[in-house]
Amino acid sequence: MTATLENPTAKPATEHAVRLAGVHKSFGQGQRSVVALAGLDLDVAPGEFVCLLGASGCGKSTVLNLIAGLDKPTAGEIELNSSRPAVMFQEAALMPWLTAAANVELPLKLAGVSRSARKTRTGELLELVRLGGVGNKRPHELSGGMRQRVALARALASALHTSGESASRPSLLLMDEPFSALDAITRDVLQAELIRVWRSTGAAVVFVTHDVREAVRLGERVVLLSSRPGRVVQEWQVGEGADEVALVDTINHRLREVISSHAAA
């Protein structure tokens, strides 16, 4: 079984899955207000894998929250041309009393998908993340890496479920440092698995990380944000056959410049 879009390689009907134009975000009021984002512009094409990179506190997670609709920008525009975005966080955040399969099935159940259809879809997604044999296990019976696979399957269940007008819109998956709490070996395995799953589904991905190597390994495009307040300062395309070692060095150098200039301000 596989979980794919009907035609993930077809030319999308829209030019972007999400577009942010001149987005500002402030928290608080008056002298105590904190400006998290200041004039951020970002386009993500349907099916594109974009990594947001930057120092801690630069607004990366704020960008995801705004795209997901969990918060509203103070100013600027966010145009969403995707189905409802699905979000995957650093912690798996699974329901401990539900089995792995029931956790994956939950967003489909909430969306009103029929029992038979969601059981079929859940089985496909667990197979896609290589957990076909553990659907009856609860989170405490799974390793950290396996729990993140379940969380990925659950996010895909939400991102790839489309109906009505949204059926023709591209899928969008938002990921906030989902592998940072895992050991190095498990992280490497799940990075490779994520690339495989992304290619299988055709979903657009916005992936937040502070790890330059992870960004270069995963992303088709790496977007560097300035230190707070966040705005895009530079982007790099990561094509097939790219010299990843050289690109990591280049981005690390630029990141250090951004952090140094902020500290000196």
Residue pairs with C-beta under 8 A, 6 or more apart in sequence:
1 123
1 124
1 127
2 124
2 127
2 128
2 200
3 121
3 124
3 125
3 127
3 128
3 156
3 160
3 200
3 201
4 200
4 201
4 202
5 160
5 171
5 201
5 202
5 203
8 47
8 200
8 201
8 202
9 202
12 45
12 46
12 47
12 170
13 168
13 169
14 46
14 81
14 169
14 170
15 43
15 45
16 43
16 44
16 45
16 46
16 79
16 81
17 44
17 45
17 46
17 47
17 48
17 80
17 81
17 82
17 170
17 171
17 172
17 204
18 42
18 43
18 44
18 67
18 78
18 79
18 80
18 81
18 82
18 85
18 172
18 204
18 206
19 42
19 43
19 44
19 77
19 78
19 79
19 81
20 40
20 41
20 42
20 43
20 63
20 66
20 67
20 76
20 77
20 78
20 79
21 41
21 76
21 77
21 78
21 79
22 39
22 40
22 41
22 75
22 76
22 77
23 37
23 39
23 40
23 41
23 42
23 63
23 66
23 73
23 75
23 76
23 77
23 78
24 35
24 37
24 38
24 39
24 40
24 73
24 74
24 75
24 76
24 229
25 35
25 36
25 37
25 59
25 62
25 66
25 71
25 73
25 74
26 33
26 34
26 35
26 36
26 74
27 33
27 34
27 36
28 34
34 228
35 228
35 229
36 59
36 62
36 228
36 229
36 230
37 59
37 62
37 63
37 66
37 73
37 229
37 230
37 231
38 229
38 230
38 231
39 76
39 231
40 59
40 63
40 76
40 225
40 230
40 231
40 232
41 231
41 232
42 50
42 63
42 223
42 232
44 50
44 172
44 204
44 206
45 204
46 81
46 82
46 170
46 202
46 204
47 170
47 202
47 203
47 204
48 204
48 205
48 220
48 221
49 198
49 204
49 205
49 207
49 218
49 219
49 220
49 221
50 204
50 205
50 206
50 207
50 219
50 220
50 221
50 222
50 223
51 207
51 208
51 209
51 214
51 215
51 216
51 218
51 219
51 221
51 222
51 223
52 60
52 63
52 64
52 206
52 207
52 208
52 209
52 223
52 225
53 60
53 209
53 210
53 212
53 215
53 222
53 223
53 224
53 225
53 251
53 255
54 60
54 210
54 224
54 225
54 226
54 227
54 230
54 255
54 258
55 210
55 227
55 255
55 258
55 259
55 262
56 210
57 227
57 228
58 225
58 226
58 227
58 228
58 230
59 225
59 228
59 229
59 230
60 176
60 208
60 210
60 225
60 230
61 176
61 208
62 71
62 230
63 206
63 208
63 225
63 230
64 87
64 174
64 176
64 206
64 208
65 71
66 72
66 73
66 78
67 78
67 80
67 85
67 172
67 174
67 206
68 85
68 87
68 174
69 80
69 85
70 87
80 172
81 169
81 170
82 169
82 170
82 171
82 172
82 204
83 159
83 160
83 161
83 162
83 166
83 169
83 170
83 171
83 172
84 158
84 159
84 166
85 159
85 172
85 173
85 174
86 107
86 155
86 156
86 157
86 158
86 159
86 171
86 172
86 173
86 174
87 155
87 174
87 175
87 176
88 151
88 152
88 155
88 173
88 174
88 175
88 176
88 178
89 151
89 176
89 177
89 178
90 176
90 177
90 178
90 180
90 181
91 181
92 139
92 144
92 147
92 148
92 150
92 151
93 151
94 100
94 103
94 139
94 147
94 150
94 151
94 154
95 102
95 103
95 106
95 139
96 138
96 139
96 140
97 138
98 106
98 138
99 135
99 136
99 137
99 138
100 126
100 131
100 134
100 135
100 136
100 137
100 138
100 139
100 142
100 146
100 150
101 122
101 123
101 126
101 135
101 136
103 139
103 150
103 151
103 154
104 122
104 125
104 126
104 135
104 150
104 153
104 154
104 157
105 118
105 119
105 121
105 122
105 157
106 154
106 157
107 154
107 157
107 158
107 161
108 117
108 118
108 121
108 122
108 157
108 161
109 118
111 158
111 161
111 163
113 121
113 161
121 157
121 161
122 135
122 153
122 157
123 132
123 135
125 153
125 156
125 157
126 132
126 134
126 135
126 150
126 153
128 153
128 156
128 197
128 200
128 201
129 149
129 150
129 152
129 153
129 156
129 193
129 197
130 149
130 193
131 146
131 149
131 150
131 153
134 141
134 142
134 146
139 147
139 150
142 150
143 186
144 181
144 182
144 183
144 186
145 182
145 186
145 189
145 190
148 178
148 179
148 182
148 190
149 190
149 193
151 178
152 178
152 194
152 197
155 173
155 175
156 173
156 197
156 201
156 203
159 171
159 172
159 173
159 201
159 203
160 171
160 201
160 203
162 168
162 169
162 171
170 202
170 203
170 204
171 201
171 202
171 203
171 204
172 203
172 204
172 205
172 206
173 198
173 203
173 204
173 205
173 206
174 205
174 206
175 205
175 206
175 207
175 208
176 208
177 208
177 209
177 210
178 190
179 186
179 187
179 190
179 191
179 214
180 187
180 209
180 210
180 211
182 190
187 214
191 214
191 217
191 218
194 218
195 218
198 205
207 215
207 218
207 219
209 215
209 218
212 248
212 251
212 252
212 255
213 244
213 248
215 222
215 251
216 222
216 238
216 242
216 244
216 247
216 248
216 251
217 244
219 238
220 237
220 238
220 239
221 235
221 236
221 237
221 238
222 235
222 236
222 238
222 251
223 232
223 234
223 235
224 232
224 233
224 234
224 235
224 236
224 251
224 254
224 255
224 258
225 231
225 232
225 233
226 232
226 233
226 258
226 262
227 258
227 259
227 261
227 262
228 262
233 254
233 258
234 254
236 247
236 250
236 251
238 244
238 247
